[in-house]
Amino acid sequence: MKIQSEKIQLAQWLLSTENLNIIKQIKAMFESERITTWNEMPDTIKDGVTIGLKESEKGMGVTHKQAMKPYKKWQNK
């Protein structure tokens, strides 16, 4: 029954927020659950992926290895 109380709490938060960005993000999450191809993705997701790819091509960002470095101390515990 824990999942029901979690769902109720999320619904209450969603109904009480005036933050349009939160609403758009939640909507995009639900929409992405059904998506199987690039053409079906919402423009907001496509835009984010495109920006990320362009930044990567310019050498911006970090490798997976670099990103994981701070967490290495917990890796074998």
Secondary structure, DSSP 4 states (H G I P E B T S, - for coil): -HHHHHHHHHHHHHHH---HHHHHHHHHHHHHHH--SGGGS-HHHHHHHHHHHHHHHTT-S--HHHHHGGGGGGTT-
